Amino acid sequence: MAKSLLLQARGIYKSYGEKIILSDANVSITEKQKIGVIGRNGAGKSTFFKMITGDEQPDKGSIIHMPDLQLGYIPQVDPFDPSETVIGFLERYTNKPEWECAKVASQFQLKGEMLTTKIGDLSGGYQMRVKLTSTLLFEPNLLLLDEPTNYLDLSTLILLENFLKTFRGGFLCITHDREFIKKTCTSTMEVEHGKIVLHNEPLERYLELKEEQKSLAESVNKNIELKQKQLKTFVDRFGAKASMAKSAQSKAKQIDRLDSKKITIAGALSTVKMIIPESSAKAGTALAIENLDIGYPEKTIATGIKLDVDKGKKIAILGDNGQGKSTLLKTLAGTLKPINGDLKWSSELKISYYAQHVHLALDPNETVHDYLRRTASPGVDDATIFMMMGNFLFRKGDTKKQVMVLSGGEKARLCLAGMFLTKSDVLLLDEPTNHLDFETVEAMGTALSKFNGTVFVVSHDRTFVSLLANEIWQVKDGNVKRVLGTYEDYVWQKEQAAQNQPVTNTSSDSGEIKPKKALDKQKRKQLYLLEKELKKVNKKIENLKSAGDKPQELEKQESIWLEITEKIEKL
């Protein structure tokens, strides 16, 4: 059965000044397609999304919304007032009844007392859950997700993944998180060289096919060039001889005809090469923390931290949003004073800190070269600066570009390039992967893993953390603990928790995460019966809504639904 067409882009052309973003781009989106959108920063991915929503218009061509399209996207500006409760906002914003709002919210673990909590009191991750819930209550059949993983903690990210896997509609998702694409998307859309290419293959298979096609094209072209070379040798040798002139002319025409059989290969995109200057620090202890309390004058975030770090360690600082990861990193960087206790770095170490929004503090009038020249360590020559620019995809013509004309991704790359030019022994990185494409993210993870200095990183990008981390610190409930086991173990625990498995973070002094005992037999039976009853009530509600002639019975079933969900939560 053919799928319904929801959206079509025809002959899209878009440019900003002399920079052409899209040129004669065409694509058709059908229902239920789950598409990962990839492409380098500045290729036109977000621009394409803005044209779909109508926030921008193409210079030429058209975006056609079919009658069946119900578009859903997360607004950039928060649609809620911080003083509103979660359930109050959802009812007001969507005009849906309380039971329906609560049902959708429960998919993101917004339940019980949390529904009556003021949104302003929630962490950024939970506020994102509220926005997702509000979007889904409009029952879209096509979602637009532009970097939904930015600033999400791992728990929320996994919940979003689980939802998208079972979402009945389709979606387009731009993200730098390769793992997220692999787990949620079955098709791949690449925006490259001004074109939009959609393949009904998951990311890894698409990249394999693309590489296979490139290798085949190179092989075909090589054989054609070899044949042309042989023909040219004949023409050069016998072209001047009258007896062979006709044959030579024929072969010369054959050379020209072979040109048309060559396969055009688009120019290869630059590859990010992360080169981090080596640390000169000798082996030993880099950092000693003793009974440290961190936070702010009005609020203590974590207390009694007691940890030490050897030089060369690569530490991932993990935990849900609002627990204090960035506060810890700011304290390590010295931009935030400890409330109490001792924090001692080895005296000879040079420390650099990359904050989450560091690119917002750039001087808009400064040029790319001037910024790198200013931030580079004394003694770094221009040749090294130009090499670092190239490593971060800045071309020769970009040296005199002012910061004000750079994209968010370009600004982030500029700050990272400047940081690496400082020749620091310790790198403190707070969400360095946001606004970077996944090629850049993975190249940076690989380079940091090879760096002989010490690295602390706050990140929820699983591929990035897997590439570099050899130690995990967890920030949770006012404590900072070293977690035993691998990063993969940590992620597995989070996945179990997101699936409502009976897992709790009962931390021992070592920070080891232990599983909770399974529900007893009687509770499991109660849970089974309640879930079975809930399915029946859901079906009744759907039938009553379709019929639309028994409002009192519908209200009764909605009340029963709320009662059953409350019982399930208590179990």
N, C-alpha and C positions, 0 to 999 in steps of 0.2 A: 504493500500500500504506500503510495507516494505521500511524502510529508508536505504539509502546507508551507508555502513561502511566507515568511514574516517580514523580511527586510531586504532591500536591494540597493546597492550603490552602483551607479552607472556613470562612467566617464568622469570620475572625480579628479579635479585639478585644484590644488591648493598651494599657495606660496606665501612666504613672508619676506617682502623685499626681493632680493635676488635668490634667496634660498627656496628651492622647490621642495615641498614636503611630499605631495602626492601628484602623480601625473598619469591621467587616463587610467585610474584605478577602478576596478570592477569587482564586485563580490555579491553573492546571494546567500542569505541566512534562512534556513528552514527551522521548523519547530523542533524542540528537544535536542538541538545540537549543543554540546558542551565543549566550548572552544577556548583553548589557551592562546592568547595573543602575545606573540613574541616579536622582538626587533630591538635594535639599538636605541639608546636615548636620542630623542630628536628625530626618529624615523617617521613619526606621524601617528602613533598609536592613540595617544590621548586626543589628538586633533580629530581623528576619525570618530572617537566616542562623542566628542562635543558636537560634531556635525549630526550624529544620530539623534542626540537630545535636542538639537536646534539651537544650542548655545553659540554655535558658529555656523557659517554658511560656506559651501564650496565656491571657489571662484568660477568654476565651470562644472557641469554635470549635476546630478541630482541624487538625493537620498529618498527612497520611496518606502513609506510605511504602509504595509498591507492592512486591510480592514481587521484581520484577526489579531493584529499585534497589540499586546498589553505590555508596555515597556516599564521596567522597574530599574531604578538606579538610586544609589545612596547619595543624598545631597551633600555638597561640599560644606555648606553652612548648616550648623546644627538646627534642626527644625523645632527643638524643644526649648522651654525655659528651664534653667537649672533648678528652679524652685518647684517644678511640677513633679509629681510622683510618676513612677514608671507606668503604672496602669492608667493613671489620669491622662498622661500625655497620649498613650496609645489609643484610648477611647476618643479623645478630642481630635487627634490628627487624622485618624482613619475612619471615624464615625462607625466603628464596629462595636458590637456588644462586649461586655467584660469577659464572658466565658471564651469568646473567640480570640480576643487579645491575649488572654492567659494561656490558651492552648498553643498559639504560635510562639509566645514568649518562652514557654517551657522547653522548646527545642534548643534554646540557648541557655538553659538552666537559670532563667529568670523566674523564680518561683517563690511561693510563700511570702515572707516578710519583705523580700526584695522588691516585690511588685508595688509595695506602698512606700518604698524608699525614695527620697528626692534624688532626681537624676544627677544633680550637681554634687551629691555625696558619693557617687560611684566613680570608680577608676575609668581611665580612658578606654580600656578593653571592654568594660561592661557598658559604657555609653555607646560603643560601637555595636554591641549586641542589641541595644534598644533601637538603634537606627536600622539595623538589619530586620528586626521584628516589624518595625513600622512599614518598611518597604514591602515585605512579604505579605502583609495584611491586605495590600491592594491587589493581591492575586495576579502578579505578572506572569507572562509566559516566556518573557525574555529579559534576563537581568544583565545589566552592564556593571562590571566590577573593575574599577580602575585602582590598581595597587591596594586591594583590600587588606593585604597582610601587613602593610606599613603600620608600625606602632602597636600591632596586636600582640598580646602575650601568647605563649604557646598553647595554653588551655583554650583560649577563644579561637585561635587559629584552627585547632583540631576540631572544635565544635562546628566551625564554618565548613571545614572539609566534609565532615560527616553529613551535614545538611545538604551540601551541594551534590554529594554522591546519590542522594535519594530524591533530590528536587525533580518534580515531574516536568518542569519547563526546561528551557535552554538558557545558556548564559555565554557571555563573552567576558573573559577575565584577563586583564593585564597584570602581570606580577613578575618580580625578579626571583621569586622562590621556585626553583625547579621542582622541588619535592611536592609543593602544593599543586603545580600543574600536572605532575605525574599521577597524583592521587585523585584528581577531580575531573580532568579533561580527557575527552576521547577524540577530539579533533584539534588541529593546530592551524592557526592563522599567522602568517609571517608578513610583517610590513617592512619592506626592504627595497631600496633603489626606486622609491616612489610608487611601487606596486603593492597590491594586497593579494596574497596567495593563500587560498584555503584548501587544506588537505584533510580528508576524513581518516586521519591516522593520529595516534597519540604522539606526544612530543618526541620521545626517544626514537620511535620508528620513523617519524618524519625526518629527523636529522640524519638517520642512517640512509634513508632513500635519497635525500638531498646529496649526501656525500657520494652515494653510488652513482647518481646521475651525473655529478660533476666528473667523477673518475671515468665514466663511460664517454662523456663528451671530450675529455682530454685525450683519451685513447683514440677515438674516431679522428679527431683533429690531427693527432700525431701521425696516424697512418696516411691521411690525406696529404699532409706536408711532405712526408717521405716520398709519396708518389709524385708530387709536384716537383720535388728536387730531382728525381730520376728523369722526368720529362724535360726539365730545364737543362739538365746535362746534355741530353740529346739535341735540344734546340741550339744550345751554345756551340756544340761540336759540329753539327751538320747544317745549320741554318744558312751559312754563306755559300754552300755548295748548290749549284743549279739543279743537279740531279736529285737532291734531297730536299729542296726548298718546299715543295708541296707537303711532304710528310712533316717537315719541321713546323710549317704553319698550322697544320692540323693539331700537332701536339701542343703548340702555343695556345690554341683555342681551348684545348682540353684542360690546360692549367687554369685558365680563367673560369671554366665551368666548375672545376673542383672547388673553387673559392665559395661558390654558392652552397656547397654541401657541408661546409664547416658549421659546427654547432656553436652558437654564440654563448659564451660563458660570462655572466655578469662579473664585474670587477670584484675581487675578494675584499671583504670588509677587513679593516685593520684589526689585528689581534692585540688584546691588552697584555702587556708584559710587565708584571709587577716586579720591580727590582728594589729591594729594601737594603740600604747600606748596612753592613755588619756592625754589630755592637762591639766595642773594644773592652767592655767590662769582663773581668775575670770571674771564674766560678765562685760560688758562695751564696750567702743569703741576700736576696734583693730587698725583702720587706719583712718586718716583724710587727705584728699587731698584738697588743696585750690589753685585755679588758676595755675594749673600745666601745664607746657609745656614740652613735651618729644621729643626725637629724637637724632640727632647726630650733631656734630659741623657744618657739611656742609649741613644738612637738618633737618628741624623741621617736625615731624610726626603728632603731635596732640597738640592742645593748649587749654588753659582755662578749664582744667579738674577740676571739683569740685564735689567730692564724699566722702562719709564716709561709714565705714563698722563696723558692730557690731561683737564682738567675736562669733565664732561658725557658721558664715555664710558660705555657699558653693556657690561660684560665678563662673559662666561660662563666660569667655571672648570670644566673638564671633565676626565674621566679615570675609570678603573675604581676601584671601591672599594678602599681600602687603599693607594692611591698617594700620598695626602697633600693632597687638596683642602681638607678641613676644617682641617688643620694650617696650610695657607697662609692661609686666611681668618682663623683665630685670631691668626696672626702679624700680619696686616694690621690687625686690630682692637686689637692691643696686649695681648690676654689671654695671649699666649704670647711669651716673649722670643726674639729671633733668636739662633741659636748663633754666628753670625759675619756680618760685612758691615753694609751700611747700608740703612735703610728710612726715607725722609723724606717725610712728608705736608706739603703747603703749610700754613703756620702758621695761617691764618685759618679752615681748614675744620673744621666740626663733624661728627663721625663717629658713626654708630649701627650696632650689630651685632645681628643676629637669629640666634641659635644654633639648631641642630637641635632641641634639647629645652628651649628657653627657657621654654616654658609650664609645665614641671614645677617651675620655681623660683618660681612665683607664690605669694603669700600666700593660702592657702585661705579665710581669713576676710575678706579685703579685698573690697569691692564693686566692681562694674564701673566705676562713676563715680569712686570714690576712686582706683582704679588709674590711670585715664586722667588725672585731675586731678594726680596725683603725677608722672606721667611727662611730661606736657605741658610744652612750653617756657614759661618765664615770659612773661606777657603774653597767653597764649592764654585767651580767655574761655570761659564755660560754653556759649555758643551754638555756638562752634566745636567744642567737645567733643561736644555733643549731635548736631551735624551729622555728625561722624566716627563716632559710635556708629551712626547711621542708615545711613551708607555701608557699614558692616560688619555690617548686618542685626541690630543690637541695637535693640529697641523701647523705648518710654518705660518700660514696666513692668520692663525689665531693669536699669535704673540701680542699683537697690538689691540686685540679685542678688549673692550671694557667689560667689567663684571656685570654691569647692568643688562647687557644683551645676552648673557649666558642663560641656558635653561637650568632648572633645579638640579638635574643630573650632572651637568657640566660644572656647576658650582661645587657640588659635593666632590667630584673628581679633582677639582682644583685644590680644595682644602686637603684632600688626602695626599695629593702629589707634594704639596707644600710641607705636610707633616713628615713624609718620608725623606725630604731633603734636609730636615733638621738634624739628621744622623743621631737620633735619640736611641738610648739603651732600653727604655721602657715606653711602650705604646698603650695608651688607655683609650679605647674605642667604644663610644656609646651609639649603638644602632648605625654602624657605618655603611650598611648595605642598602638603606632606604634610598630610593630614586636612582639606583644603579641597575643596569641590565644584568642578566644572570651570567653572561660571559665574564663581565667585569667582577662580579661578586665571587665567582669561583676562582678566577685568576688571583684575586686578592687573598682568598682563603689559602690557596696553595703557597703563595709567596710568604704569608705570615707564618705558615707551618715550618718553612725553611729558615726563617729569620732566626739568628742565634740570640737575639735579645728576648726580653720578657714582654708578654702581651696579656692585657686584660680586655675582654670584650663582652659587651652586653648586646645580645642579638637573639632573635627568634627564628632566624633563617637556618633551617636544619642542615642543608647542604654545606653552608658556610661554616657553621660550628663544627660539623663532623670533620671537615678538612683540617682544622687547626687545633681544636681543644684537646689537651691531654690531662686537664683537671677541671672539675665542676664545683662551683660554689652556688649554693641555693640560698636565696634571700626569702624568708618566709616567717610570718607571725612574730616579727621583732627579733629574729635570729639570723645569723649568717653562718652556715655550716658547710664544711667540705663534704661532698656527696661521694660515697663509695660506688664503684661500678663505672660503666662507660656512659657516654652521652646517649647511646642507643637505648640503654637500660632506662635512663631518665625519661626519654621520649615515650617508651613503651608504657611506663607508669602513667604518664599524662593521657595517653590514648585510652587506657583502661578506665581512668577516672571519667573521661569525656563520654564513654559509653555506659555510664552509670554502673560500672562494675564495682563490687565491694572492695575498693582500694582506699586506704587513707595514708597520709604522710605522717606516720608516727616516727619522729626522728629520734634516733639515739644520739649520744654525744658525737659520734662520728658523722652524723648526717645521713646514715643509711636509711633508705626507704623500705618499709616493711609492709606486706599485704595484710589487710584486715581479715579476720575469720569470716568465712562464708555465712550467709544467712542460714539460720536453723531451718529444719525441714518444715515446721509449721508456718513460719513466715513466708517461705518460698511458695507454699500452697496458697496462702492468703493473697500474695502478690499475683500469682497466676490467675486466680479467680477474679480479682479486681481488674486486671488488664483485659481479661476476657469480657467482663461486664462493660468496661469502657469502650471496647470495640463495637459492642451492640448499640450503646448509647450514641456513639459517633454516627453509626449508620442511620439510626432513627432521626437524628438531627438533620443529616443531609437530605433524607426523604421528606421531612417536614418542611425544610427550607425550599425544596423544589416544588412541593405542592402549594405552599403559601396560603393555606386555608385554615390552619389550626394554630393561631398565635399563642393561645394559652398552653397547649400541649408542648409547643416548641420551648416556651419559657420554662416549663416544668423539667424537660429533658436537659436544658442548659444548666439548671440548678443541680440536677443529679450528676452531670458531668463534673461540676466544680467540687461536689462532695467526694466523688470517687478519686479525683486527682489529689485532693488533700489527704485522703487515707493512704494513697500510694506514697506520697512524700513522707508521711510519718514512718512508714516501714523502711 
